[in-house]
Amino acid sequence: MKIAYLVNTYPRASHTFIRREVQALERLGHQVHRFAMRSERGSLIDPADLAEDTRTEHVLQKGLLPVAWVALCWCMAHPAKLAQAFAAAMRAGKRGAGQTAGTGGRLRQFVYLIEAAYVAQRCDALGIQHLHAHFGTNSAAVAMLAHFLGGPRYSFTVHGPEEFDAPLALMLDEKIHHAAFVVAISSFGRSQLYRWAALPDWKKLHVVHCGIEQEKFTATSPLPSGGPHLVAIGRLAEQKGFSMLIEALSLALPLHPNLRLTLVGDGPLRPEIEALIATNGLSQNVILAGWQDEAGVQAALAAAQALILPSFAEGLPMVVMEAMAANRPVIATAIAGVPELVVAGETGWIVPAGDPLALAEAIAALAVTPPQTLAAMGQAAHDRVFERHDVDIEAAKLTALITGEKVGGAKLSGAKV
């Protein structure tokens, strides 16, 4: 089957889960065409991401006039469909006007309409039978408008938290209503979609987890001694809670002077975090490692006794899955889909979000946990993540939704995924 994927910016260092999903679908025999509006090639460091970038059709790199010309020709050939799409774009623009977390008003929606007409024409030319978007924001808006303009049926994956911050402005209800189906990456995520979907559309809502590849985690490193040694991975942005993590480290340090943290990632809050590290006297305890490729992330996990996730808002982070696959327990805040994967006392520690003292206490608990107990927690984490997040199993679920196949003798439904 010919499928197209649509993402606003792709590939990105933080979107390896999309690449894994696409490649798993290809292993199942599908032809997958990648659409993205933009490329971040200049910031990519992972060879697999660089290779994926060359496989992706980056729409806006073709130039405004060529894209607009293709869009105009398509719209002129489908005037009735254009009327429906234009009306939807203007409704979205009215809802999103003046909302920074919304859709940005009618001008931006008009741009989405041009992009959608281009995508509809390309899907027709390529024989695409289904269009799947990642994120319920602008990529899902373009997919819906492309469908209105005569493009293929569409679906989209909602990750959160951005979609849940502005569900009305993003027209989640309308996007769900016109989609063939909608995927959430956790039961929590699906519960948030239930809030905004019309009751007859609930049957369209399914859970398909982001997946990881077992073959990349066949050899795991033993836990290091001493420490405690922690690793945190993510964009240095407000929702990740890294500023609060520095406070938690300062609380834990007096009793654990050998405490070490490697912080993998970069972002707008780096200067602030560097200042906090210096102010709290943690320069010898915290390493800011910047963005790393997959090998670098695995090396950072191998050098740690646990992953620590202090986030205030998430979907269900890939870093948690990767840490568990690498036989590492996890200290995490009790947000979104995280407690569905991390089991307190079995695969790690769960603490209230926004509580630096609770984080410090979890670090202290890790420090006094016997090595054999930590190793057992790491093995339990490994087993649990592959029970729930094997990329090939999850891709098969997505395939069943796209093709309408039956699973286990019954039509695939939201309750069965």
HELIX and SHEET records of a PDB file:
HELIX    1   1 THR A   16  ARG A   27  1                                  12    
HELIX    2   2 ARG A   41  SER A   43  5                                   3    
HELIX    3   3 PRO A   47  THR A   54  1                                   8    
HELIX    4   4 VAL A   59  LYS A   62  5                                   4    
HELIX    5   5 LEU A   64  ALA A   77  1                                  14    
HELIX    6   6 PRO A   79  GLY A   96  1                                  18    
HELIX    7   7 ARG A  106  LEU A  126  1                                  21    
HELIX    8   8 ASN A  138  PHE A  148  1                                  11    
HELIX    9   9 GLU A  162  ASP A  165  1                                   4    
HELIX   10  10 LEU A  172  HIS A  178  1                                   7    
HELIX   11  11 SER A  187  TRP A  196  1                                  10    
HELIX   12  12 LEU A  199  LYS A  204  5                                   6    
HELIX   13  13 GLN A  214  PHE A  217  5                                   4    
HELIX   14  14 GLU A  238  LYS A  240  5                                   3    
HELIX   15  15 PHE A  242  ALA A  252  1                                  11    
HELIX   16  16 LEU A  253  LEU A  255  5                                   3    
HELIX   17  17 ARG A  270  THR A  279  1                                  10    
HELIX   18  18 GLU A  294  ALA A  302  1                                   9    
HELIX   19  19 MET A  318  ALA A  325  1                                   8    
HELIX   20  20 VAL A  338  LEU A  341  1                                   4    
HELIX   21  21 PRO A  356  VAL A  368  1                                  13    
HELIX   22  22 PRO A  371  ARG A  388  1                                  18    
HELIX   23  23 VAL A  391  THR A  403  1                                  13    
HELIX   24  24 GLY A  414  LYS A  416  5                                   3    
SHEET    1   A 7 THR A  56  HIS A  58  0                                        
SHEET    2   A 7 GLN A  31  ARG A  38  1                                        
SHEET    3   A 7 LYS A   2  THR A   9  1                                        
SHEET    4   A 7 HIS A 130  HIS A 134  1                                        
SHEET    5   A 7 ARG A 153  VAL A 158  1                                        
SHEET    6   A 7 PHE A 181  ALA A 184  1                                        
SHEET    7   A 7 LEU A 205  VAL A 207  1                                        
SHEET    1   B 6 VAL A 286  GLY A 290  0                                        
SHEET    2   B 6 ARG A 260  VAL A 264  1                                        
SHEET    3   B 6 HIS A 229  ILE A 233  1                                        
SHEET    4   B 6 ALA A 306  LEU A 309  1                                        
SHEET    5   B 6 VAL A 330  THR A 333  1                                        
SHEET    6   B 6 GLY A 348  VAL A 351  1                                        
SHEET    1   C 2 LYS A 406  VAL A 407  0                                        
SHEET    2   C 2 ALA A 410  LYS A 411 -1                                        
END                                                                             
